[in-house]
Amino acid sequence: MSNIPIEPGAEPDLAAEELAGKHNIPIDEAKRIVAEQGTDRATIDGAAERAKDKPE
């Protein structure tokens, strides 16, 4: 464990970071998906694939 203090609310969002890396989507998009869909892996993987395929 690190002795470096982390400000409240500044903790890394590991689910969003993993989702962004796995599906090659921006971290902001991954955070939005996790916030809306929860942390069920199948649900957020599907949402990430749909977001990736959606034209901007």
PDB file of N, CA, C, O and CB in Angstrom:
ATOM      1  N   MET A   1       0.839  -1.172   0.000  1.00  0.00           N
ATOM      2  CA  MET A   1       0.000   0.000   0.000  1.00  0.00           C
ATOM      3  C   MET A   1       0.885   1.235   0.000  1.00  0.00           C
ATOM      4  O   MET A   1       1.938   1.250   0.638  1.00  0.00           O
ATOM      5  CB  MET A   1      -0.955  -0.002   1.209  1.00  0.00           C
ATOM      6  N   SER A   2       0.474   2.240  -0.692  1.00  0.00           N
ATOM      7  CA  SER A   2       1.242   3.459  -0.831  1.00  0.00           C
ATOM      8  C   SER A   2       0.951   4.436   0.296  1.00  0.00           C
ATOM      9  O   SER A   2      -0.143   4.437   0.861  1.00  0.00           O
ATOM     10  CB  SER A   2       0.957   4.104  -2.164  1.00  0.00           C
ATOM     11  N   ASN A   3       1.922   5.257   0.615  1.00  0.00           N
ATOM     12  CA  ASN A   3       1.731   6.316   1.597  1.00  0.00           C
ATOM     13  C   ASN A   3       1.319   7.622   0.938  1.00  0.00           C
ATOM     14  O   ASN A   3       1.159   8.636   1.618  1.00  0.00           O
ATOM     15  CB  ASN A   3       2.998   6.521   2.402  1.00  0.00           C
ATOM     16  N   ILE A   4       1.150   7.609  -0.355  1.00  0.00           N
ATOM     17  CA  ILE A   4       0.758   8.814  -1.080  1.00  0.00           C
ATOM     18  C   ILE A   4      -0.732   9.040  -0.878  1.00  0.00           C
ATOM     19  O   ILE A   4      -1.539   8.180  -1.228  1.00  0.00           O
ATOM     20  CB  ILE A   4       1.104   8.700  -2.597  1.00  0.00           C
ATOM     21  N   PRO A   5      -1.108  10.185  -0.319  1.00  0.00           N
ATOM     22  CA  PRO A   5      -2.532  10.428  -0.092  1.00  0.00           C
ATOM     23  C   PRO A   5      -3.267  10.659  -1.416  1.00  0.00           C
ATOM     24  O   PRO A   5      -2.739  11.269  -2.345  1.00  0.00           O
ATOM     25  CB  PRO A   5      -2.725  11.638   0.840  1.00  0.00           C
ATOM     26  N   ILE A   6      -4.489  10.155  -1.469  1.00  0.00           N
ATOM     27  CA  ILE A   6      -5.340  10.359  -2.637  1.00  0.00           C
ATOM     28  C   ILE A   6      -6.517  11.215  -2.192  1.00  0.00           C
ATOM     29  O   ILE A   6      -7.170  10.917  -1.192  1.00  0.00           O
ATOM     30  CB  ILE A   6      -5.823   8.990  -3.257  1.00  0.00           C
ATOM     31  N   GLU A   7      -6.779  12.268  -2.931  1.00  0.00           N
ATOM     32  CA  GLU A   7      -7.896  13.131  -2.592  1.00  0.00           C
ATOM     33  C   GLU A   7      -9.202  12.382  -2.774  1.00  0.00           C
ATOM     34  O   GLU A   7      -9.327  11.571  -3.691  1.00  0.00           O
ATOM     35  CB  GLU A   7      -7.881  14.403  -3.447  1.00  0.00           C
ATOM     36  N   PRO A   8     -10.169  12.637  -1.921  1.00  0.00           N
ATOM     37  CA  PRO A   8     -11.472  11.997  -2.077  1.00  0.00           C
ATOM     38  C   PRO A   8     -12.047  12.282  -3.464  1.00  0.00           C
ATOM     39  O   PRO A   8     -12.025  13.420  -3.932  1.00  0.00           O
ATOM     40  CB  PRO A   8     -12.445  12.481  -0.985  1.00  0.00           C
ATOM     41  N   GLY A   9     -12.550  11.257  -4.103  1.00  0.00           N
ATOM     42  CA  GLY A   9     -13.112  11.409  -5.441  1.00  0.00           C
ATOM     43  C   GLY A   9     -12.086  11.277  -6.548  1.00  0.00           C
ATOM     44  O   GLY A   9     -12.448  11.295  -7.724  1.00  0.00           O
ATOM     45  N   ALA A  10     -10.808  11.145  -6.200  1.00  0.00           N
ATOM     46  CA  ALA A  10      -9.754  11.055  -7.205  1.00  0.00           C
ATOM     47  C   ALA A  10      -9.251   9.624  -7.383  1.00  0.00           C
ATOM     48  O   ALA A  10      -8.258   9.386  -8.070  1.00  0.00           O
ATOM     49  CB  ALA A  10      -8.599  11.963  -6.827  1.00  0.00           C
ATOM     50  N   GLU A  11      -9.946   8.675  -6.758  1.00  0.00           N
ATOM     51  CA  GLU A  11      -9.527   7.286  -6.885  1.00  0.00           C
ATOM     52  C   GLU A  11      -9.669   6.840  -8.334  1.00  0.00           C
ATOM     53  O   GLU A  11     -10.594   7.275  -9.021  1.00  0.00           O
ATOM     54  CB  GLU A  11     -10.353   6.373  -5.950  1.00  0.00           C
ATOM     55  N   PRO A  12      -8.781   5.991  -8.809  1.00  0.00           N
ATOM     56  CA  PRO A  12      -8.910   5.512 -10.182  1.00  0.00           C
ATOM     57  C   PRO A  12     -10.149   4.639 -10.339  1.00  0.00           C
ATOM     58  O   PRO A  12     -10.514   3.894  -9.430  1.00  0.00           O
ATOM     59  CB  PRO A  12      -7.658   4.733 -10.597  1.00  0.00           C
ATOM     60  N   ASP A  13     -10.779   4.735 -11.478  1.00  0.00           N
ATOM     61  CA  ASP A  13     -11.942   3.909 -11.794  1.00  0.00           C
ATOM     62  C   ASP A  13     -11.426   2.710 -12.582  1.00  0.00           C
ATOM     63  O   ASP A  13     -11.342   2.745 -13.810  1.00  0.00           O
ATOM     64  CB  ASP A  13     -13.040   4.718 -12.608  1.00  0.00           C
ATOM     65  N   LEU A  14     -11.086   1.656 -11.861  1.00  0.00           N
ATOM     66  CA  LEU A  14     -10.442   0.505 -12.485  1.00  0.00           C
ATOM     67  C   LEU A  14     -11.339  -0.184 -13.505  1.00  0.00           C
ATOM     68  O   LEU A  14     -10.852  -0.646 -14.536  1.00  0.00           O
ATOM     69  CB  LEU A  14     -10.025  -0.485 -11.427  1.00  0.00           C
ATOM     70  N   ALA A  15     -12.634  -0.259 -13.237  1.00  0.00           N
ATOM     71  CA  ALA A  15     -13.552  -0.892 -14.192  1.00  0.00           C
ATOM     72  C   ALA A  15     -13.563  -0.101 -15.505  1.00  0.00           C
ATOM     73  O   ALA A  15     -13.538  -0.688 -16.586  1.00  0.00           O
ATOM     74  CB  ALA A  15     -14.992  -0.984 -13.598  1.00  0.00           C
ATOM     75  N   ALA A  16     -13.601   1.223 -15.405  1.00  0.00           N
ATOM     76  CA  ALA A  16     -13.623   2.062 -16.602  1.00  0.00           C
ATOM     77  C   ALA A  16     -12.282   1.990 -17.339  1.00  0.00           C
ATOM     78  O   ALA A  16     -12.254   1.954 -18.569  1.00  0.00           O
ATOM     79  CB  ALA A  16     -13.949   3.523 -16.229  1.00  0.00           C
ATOM     80  N   GLU A  17     -11.183   1.970 -16.600  1.00  0.00           N
ATOM     81  CA  GLU A  17      -9.872   1.894 -17.248  1.00  0.00           C
ATOM     82  C   GLU A  17      -9.704   0.569 -17.989  1.00  0.00           C
ATOM     83  O   GLU A  17      -9.177   0.536 -19.101  1.00  0.00           O
ATOM     84  CB  GLU A  17      -8.751   2.065 -16.212  1.00  0.00           C
ATOM     85  N   GLU A  18     -10.150  -0.512 -17.372  1.00  0.00           N
ATOM     86  CA  GLU A  18     -10.060  -1.817 -18.027  1.00  0.00           C
ATOM     87  C   GLU A  18     -10.948  -1.864 -19.261  1.00  0.00           C
ATOM     88  O   GLU A  18     -10.541  -2.382 -20.301  1.00  0.00           O
ATOM     89  CB  GLU A  18     -10.448  -2.935 -17.054  1.00  0.00           C
ATOM     90  N   LEU A  19     -12.160  -1.327 -19.152  1.00  0.00           N
ATOM     91  CA  LEU A  19     -13.096  -1.311 -20.274  1.00  0.00           C
ATOM     92  C   LEU A  19     -12.543  -0.487 -21.435  1.00  0.00           C
ATOM     93  O   LEU A  19     -12.623  -0.905 -22.590  1.00  0.00           O
ATOM     94  CB  LEU A  19     -14.454  -0.753 -19.829  1.00  0.00           C
ATOM     95  N   ALA A  20     -11.981   0.683 -21.126  1.00  0.00           N
ATOM     96  CA  ALA A  20     -11.418   1.552 -22.161  1.00  0.00           C
ATOM     97  C   ALA A  20     -10.269   0.857 -22.888  1.00  0.00           C
ATOM     98  O   ALA A  20     -10.183   0.916 -24.114  1.00  0.00           O
ATOM     99  CB  ALA A  20     -10.933   2.876 -21.547  1.00  0.00           C
ATOM    100  N   GLY A  21      -9.399   0.208 -22.145  1.00  0.00           N
ATOM    101  CA  GLY A  21      -8.271  -0.487 -22.754  1.00  0.00           C
ATOM    102  C   GLY A  21      -8.703  -1.687 -23.574  1.00  0.00           C
ATOM    103  O   GLY A  21      -8.174  -1.923 -24.660  1.00  0.00           O
ATOM    104  N   LYS A  22      -9.650  -2.437 -23.068  1.00  0.00           N
ATOM    105  CA  LYS A  22     -10.107  -3.653 -23.747  1.00  0.00           C
ATOM    106  C   LYS A  22     -10.801  -3.346 -25.065  1.00  0.00           C
ATOM    107  O   LYS A  22     -10.640  -4.077 -26.042  1.00  0.00           O
ATOM    108  CB  LYS A  22     -11.047  -4.434 -22.847  1.00  0.00           C
ATOM    109  N   HIS A  23     -11.581  -2.255 -25.092  1.00  0.00           N
ATOM    110  CA  HIS A  23     -12.388  -1.946 -26.278  1.00  0.00           C
ATOM    111  C   HIS A  23     -11.863  -0.755 -27.081  1.00  0.00           C
ATOM    112  O   HIS A  23     -12.478  -0.339 -28.063  1.00  0.00           O
ATOM    113  CB  HIS A  23     -13.808  -1.675 -25.865  1.00  0.00           C
ATOM    114  N   ASN A  24     -10.730  -0.217 -26.657  1.00  0.00           N
ATOM    115  CA  ASN A  24     -10.115   0.908 -27.358  1.00  0.00           C
ATOM    116  C   ASN A  24     -11.092   2.075 -27.521  1.00  0.00           C
ATOM    117  O   ASN A  24     -11.293   2.594 -28.618  1.00  0.00           O
ATOM    118  CB  ASN A  24      -9.609   0.458 -28.727  1.00  0.00           C
ATOM    119  N   ILE A  25     -11.691   2.470 -26.394  1.00  0.00           N
ATOM    120  CA  ILE A  25     -12.588   3.621 -26.374  1.00  0.00           C
ATOM    121  C   ILE A  25     -12.018   4.632 -25.380  1.00  0.00           C
ATOM    122  O   ILE A  25     -11.223   4.267 -24.514  1.00  0.00           O
ATOM    123  CB  ILE A  25     -14.060   3.202 -25.991  1.00  0.00           C
ATOM    124  N   PRO A  26     -12.416   5.892 -25.497  1.00  0.00           N
ATOM    125  CA  PRO A  26     -11.909   6.909 -24.563  1.00  0.00           C
ATOM    126  C   PRO A  26     -12.336   6.605 -23.123  1.00  0.00           C
ATOM    127  O   PRO A  26     -13.410   6.047 -22.899  1.00  0.00           O
ATOM    128  CB  PRO A  26     -12.408   8.309 -24.974  1.00  0.00           C
ATOM    129  N   ILE A  27     -11.507   6.969 -22.158  1.00  0.00           N
ATOM    130  CA  ILE A  27     -11.788   6.714 -20.751  1.00  0.00           C
ATOM    131  C   ILE A  27     -13.077   7.403 -20.317  1.00  0.00           C
ATOM    132  O   ILE A  27     -13.818   6.860 -19.498  1.00  0.00           O
ATOM    133  CB  ILE A  27     -10.621   7.182 -19.882  1.00  0.00           C
ATOM    134  N   ASP A  28     -13.356   8.592 -20.853  1.00  0.00           N
ATOM    135  CA  ASP A  28     -14.591   9.293 -20.498  1.00  0.00           C
ATOM    136  C   ASP A  28     -15.818   8.497 -20.932  1.00  0.00           C
ATOM    137  O   ASP A  28     -16.811   8.433 -20.206  1.00  0.00           O
ATOM    138  CB  ASP A  28     -14.617  10.687 -21.134  1.00  0.00           C
ATOM    139  N   GLU A  29     -15.748   7.894 -22.114  1.00  0.00           N
ATOM    140  CA  GLU A  29     -16.842   7.064 -22.604  1.00  0.00           C
ATOM    141  C   GLU A  29     -16.993   5.820 -21.726  1.00  0.00           C
ATOM    142  O   GLU A  29     -18.112   5.419 -21.405  1.00  0.00           O
ATOM    143  CB  GLU A  29     -16.601   6.661 -24.078  1.00  0.00           C
ATOM    144  N   ALA A  30     -15.889   5.222 -21.343  1.00  0.00           N
ATOM    145  CA  ALA A  30     -15.926   4.043 -20.484  1.00  0.00           C
ATOM    146  C   ALA A  30     -16.515   4.385 -19.118  1.00  0.00           C
ATOM    147  O   ALA A  30     -17.302   3.609 -18.576  1.00  0.00           O
ATOM    148  CB  ALA A  30     -14.520   3.454 -20.323  1.00  0.00           C
ATOM    149  N   LYS A  31     -16.147   5.530 -18.558  1.00  0.00           N
ATOM    150  CA  LYS A  31     -16.698   5.951 -17.273  1.00  0.00           C
ATOM    151  C   LYS A  31     -18.203   6.165 -17.378  1.00  0.00           C
ATOM    152  O   LYS A  31     -18.945   5.811 -16.463  1.00  0.00           O
ATOM    153  CB  LYS A  31     -16.011   7.235 -16.788  1.00  0.00           C
ATOM    154  N   ARG A  32     -18.655   6.742 -18.486  1.00  0.00           N
ATOM    155  CA  ARG A  32     -20.087   6.961 -18.694  1.00  0.00           C
ATOM    156  C   ARG A  32     -20.822   5.627 -18.749  1.00  0.00           C
ATOM    157  O   ARG A  32     -21.885   5.471 -18.148  1.00  0.00           O
ATOM    158  CB  ARG A  32     -20.334   7.764 -19.990  1.00  0.00           C
ATOM    159  N   ILE A  33     -20.253   4.669 -19.471  1.00  0.00           N
ATOM    160  CA  ILE A  33     -20.876   3.353 -19.599  1.00  0.00           C
ATOM    161  C   ILE A  33     -20.984   2.674 -18.238  1.00  0.00           C
ATOM    162  O   ILE A  33     -22.037   2.137 -17.898  1.00  0.00           O
ATOM    163  CB  ILE A  33     -20.079   2.471 -20.571  1.00  0.00           C
ATOM    164  N   VAL A  34     -19.914   2.694 -17.465  1.00  0.00           N
ATOM    165  CA  VAL A  34     -19.928   2.061 -16.139  1.00  0.00           C
ATOM    166  C   VAL A  34     -20.931   2.758 -15.227  1.00  0.00           C
ATOM    167  O   VAL A  34     -21.637   2.101 -14.462  1.00  0.00           O
ATOM    168  CB  VAL A  34     -18.519   2.094 -15.504  1.00  0.00           C
ATOM    169  N   ALA A  35     -20.995   4.089 -15.305  1.00  0.00           N
ATOM    170  CA  ALA A  35     -21.933   4.833 -14.463  1.00  0.00           C
ATOM    171  C   ALA A  35     -23.384   4.493 -14.824  1.00  0.00           C
ATOM    172  O   ALA A  35     -24.234   4.377 -13.942  1.00  0.00           O
ATOM    173  CB  ALA A  35     -21.692   6.350 -14.604  1.00  0.00           C
ATOM    174  N   GLU A  36     -23.661   4.334 -16.110  1.00  0.00           N
ATOM    175  CA  GLU A  36     -25.026   4.051 -16.556  1.00  0.00           C
ATOM    176  C   GLU A  36     -25.412   2.584 -16.424  1.00  0.00           C
ATOM    177  O   GLU A  36     -26.551   2.270 -16.077  1.00  0.00           O
ATOM    178  CB  GLU A  36     -25.189   4.477 -17.984  1.00  0.00           C
ATOM    179  N   GLN A  37     -24.469   1.683 -16.699  1.00  0.00           N
ATOM    180  CA  GLN A  37     -24.786   0.264 -16.806  1.00  0.00           C
ATOM    181  C   GLN A  37     -24.414  -0.554 -15.573  1.00  0.00           C
ATOM    182  O   GLN A  37     -24.897  -1.675 -15.414  1.00  0.00           O
ATOM    183  CB  GLN A  37     -24.098  -0.304 -17.993  1.00  0.00           C
ATOM    184  N   GLY A  38     -23.569  -0.020 -14.704  1.00  0.00           N
ATOM    185  CA  GLY A  38     -23.110  -0.784 -13.549  1.00  0.00           C
ATOM    186  C   GLY A  38     -21.815  -1.515 -13.880  1.00  0.00           C
ATOM    187  O   GLY A  38     -21.111  -1.136 -14.816  1.00  0.00           O
ATOM    188  N   THR A  39     -21.498  -2.552 -13.127  1.00  0.00           N
ATOM    189  CA  THR A  39     -20.219  -3.228 -13.309  1.00  0.00           C
ATOM    190  C   THR A  39     -20.339  -4.653 -13.825  1.00  0.00           C
ATOM    191  O   THR A  39     -19.351  -5.387 -13.837  1.00  0.00           O
ATOM    192  CB  THR A  39     -19.480  -3.238 -12.024  1.00  0.00           C
ATOM    193  N   ASP A  40     -21.530  -5.060 -14.252  1.00  0.00           N
ATOM    194  CA  ASP A  40     -21.665  -6.388 -14.840  1.00  0.00           C
ATOM    195  C   ASP A  40     -20.859  -6.434 -16.134  1.00  0.00           C
ATOM    196  O   ASP A  40     -21.121  -5.673 -17.065  1.00  0.00           O
ATOM    197  CB  ASP A  40     -23.163  -6.739 -15.102  1.00  0.00           C
ATOM    198  N   ARG A  41     -19.876  -7.334 -16.184  1.00  0.00           N
ATOM    199  CA  ARG A  41     -18.915  -7.385 -17.288  1.00  0.00           C
ATOM    200  C   ARG A  41     -19.602  -7.564 -18.646  1.00  0.00           C
ATOM    201  O   ARG A  41     -19.266  -6.859 -19.598  1.00  0.00           O
ATOM    202  CB  ARG A  41     -17.923  -8.518 -17.060  1.00  0.00           C
ATOM    203  N   ALA A  42     -20.538  -8.477 -18.751  1.00  0.00           N
ATOM    204  CA  ALA A  42     -21.202  -8.729 -20.035  1.00  0.00           C
ATOM    205  C   ALA A  42     -21.985  -7.505 -20.498  1.00  0.00           C
ATOM    206  O   ALA A  42     -21.985  -7.176 -21.684  1.00  0.00           O
ATOM    207  CB  ALA A  42     -22.139  -9.941 -19.926  1.00  0.00           C
ATOM    208  N   THR A  43     -22.645  -6.837 -19.571  1.00  0.00           N
ATOM    209  CA  THR A  43     -23.442  -5.663 -19.909  1.00  0.00           C
ATOM    210  C   THR A  43     -22.568  -4.521 -20.408  1.00  0.00           C
ATOM    211  O   THR A  43     -22.867  -3.906 -21.432  1.00  0.00           O
ATOM    212  CB  THR A  43     -24.252  -5.209 -18.703  1.00  0.00           C
ATOM    213  N   ILE A  44     -21.482  -4.237 -19.680  1.00  0.00           N
ATOM    214  CA  ILE A  44     -20.656  -3.096 -20.092  1.00  0.00           C
ATOM    215  C   ILE A  44     -19.814  -3.423 -21.327  1.00  0.00           C
ATOM    216  O   ILE A  44     -19.500  -2.531 -22.115  1.00  0.00           O
ATOM    217  CB  ILE A  44     -19.744  -2.664 -18.942  1.00  0.00           C
ATOM    218  N   ASP A  45     -19.445  -4.700 -21.500  1.00  0.00           N
ATOM    219  CA  ASP A  45     -18.742  -5.078 -22.735  1.00  0.00           C
ATOM    220  C   ASP A  45     -19.641  -4.841 -23.943  1.00  0.00           C
ATOM    221  O   ASP A  45     -19.196  -4.309 -24.960  1.00  0.00           O
ATOM    222  CB  ASP A  45     -18.292  -6.563 -22.683  1.00  0.00           C
ATOM    223  N   GLY A  46     -20.900  -5.236 -23.829  1.00  0.00           N
ATOM    224  CA  GLY A  46     -21.847  -5.022 -24.923  1.00  0.00           C
ATOM    225  C   GLY A  46     -22.063  -3.547 -25.207  1.00  0.00           C
ATOM    226  O   GLY A  46     -22.103  -3.130 -26.365  1.00  0.00           O
ATOM    227  N   ALA A  47     -22.204  -2.757 -24.151  1.00  0.00           N
ATOM    228  CA  ALA A  47     -22.395  -1.314 -24.323  1.00  0.00           C
ATOM    229  C   ALA A  47     -21.165  -0.667 -24.955  1.00  0.00           C
ATOM    230  O   ALA A  47     -21.293   0.241 -25.777  1.00  0.00           O
ATOM    231  CB  ALA A  47     -22.701  -0.651 -22.973  1.00  0.00           C
ATOM    232  N   ALA A  48     -19.987  -1.126 -24.578  1.00  0.00           N
ATOM    233  CA  ALA A  48     -18.750  -0.580 -25.149  1.00  0.00           C
ATOM    234  C   ALA A  48     -18.647  -0.923 -26.633  1.00  0.00           C
ATOM    235  O   ALA A  48     -18.229  -0.085 -27.432  1.00  0.00           O
ATOM    236  CB  ALA A  48     -17.516  -1.119 -24.389  1.00  0.00           C
ATOM    237  N   GLU A  49     -19.019  -2.132 -27.007  1.00  0.00           N
ATOM    238  CA  GLU A  49     -18.991  -2.521 -28.420  1.00  0.00           C
ATOM    239  C   GLU A  49     -19.971  -1.676 -29.229  1.00  0.00           C
ATOM    240  O   GLU A  49     -19.657  -1.238 -30.336  1.00  0.00           O
ATOM    241  CB  GLU A  49     -19.326  -4.020 -28.577  1.00  0.00           C
ATOM    242  N   ARG A  50     -21.158  -1.449 -28.671  1.00  0.00           N
ATOM    243  CA  ARG A  50     -22.141  -0.609 -29.377  1.00  0.00           C
ATOM    244  C   ARG A  50     -21.628   0.822 -29.508  1.00  0.00           C
ATOM    245  O   ARG A  50     -21.809   1.448 -30.553  1.00  0.00           O
ATOM    246  CB  ARG A  50     -23.502  -0.619 -28.636  1.00  0.00           C
ATOM    247  N   ALA A  51     -20.994   1.343 -28.469  1.00  0.00           N
ATOM    248  CA  ALA A  51     -20.464   2.710 -28.499  1.00  0.00           C
ATOM    249  C   ALA A  51     -19.335   2.817 -29.523  1.00  0.00           C
ATOM    250  O   ALA A  51     -19.201   3.826 -30.215  1.00  0.00           O
ATOM    251  CB  ALA A  51     -19.959   3.131 -27.096  1.00  0.00           C
ATOM    252  N   LYS A  52     -18.534   1.768 -29.606  1.00  0.00           N
ATOM    253  CA  LYS A  52     -17.395   1.776 -30.549  1.00  0.00           C
ATOM    254  C   LYS A  52     -17.909   1.741 -31.998  1.00  0.00           C
ATOM    255  O   LYS A  52     -17.329   2.376 -32.879  1.00  0.00           O
ATOM    256  CB  LYS A  52     -16.445   0.556 -30.280  1.00  0.00           C
ATOM    257  N   ASP A  53     -18.985   1.005 -32.234  1.00  0.00           N
ATOM    258  CA  ASP A  53     -19.518   0.860 -33.582  1.00  0.00           C
ATOM    259  C   ASP A  53     -20.390   2.032 -34.008  1.00  0.00           C
ATOM    260  O   ASP A  53     -20.671   2.196 -35.195  1.00  0.00           O
ATOM    261  CB  ASP A  53     -20.306  -0.408 -33.679  1.00  0.00           C
ATOM    262  N   LYS A  54     -20.820   2.849 -33.049  1.00  0.00           N
ATOM    263  CA  LYS A  54     -21.702   3.966 -33.340  1.00  0.00           C
ATOM    264  C   LYS A  54     -20.915   5.087 -34.022  1.00  0.00           C
ATOM    265  O   LYS A  54     -19.893   5.523 -33.494  1.00  0.00           O
ATOM    266  CB  LYS A  54     -22.373   4.479 -32.047  1.00  0.00           C
ATOM    267  N   PRO A  55     -21.373   5.562 -35.189  1.00  0.00           N
ATOM    268  CA  PRO A  55     -20.683   6.688 -35.831  1.00  0.00           C
ATOM    269  C   PRO A  55     -20.871   7.962 -35.033  1.00  0.00           C
ATOM    270  O   PRO A  55     -21.929   8.194 -34.448  1.00  0.00           O
ATOM    271  CB  PRO A  55     -21.190   6.891 -37.262  1.00  0.00           C
ATOM    272  N   GLU A  56     -19.839   8.778 -35.013  1.00  0.00           N
ATOM    273  CA  GLU A  56     -19.906  10.034 -34.243  1.00  0.00           C
ATOM    274  C   GLU A  56     -20.433  11.160 -35.059  1.00  0.00           C
ATOM    275  O   GLU A  56     -20.552  12.280 -34.562  1.00  0.00           O
ATOM    276  CB  GLU A  56     -18.557  10.407 -33.707  1.00  0.00           C
TER     277      GLU A  56
END
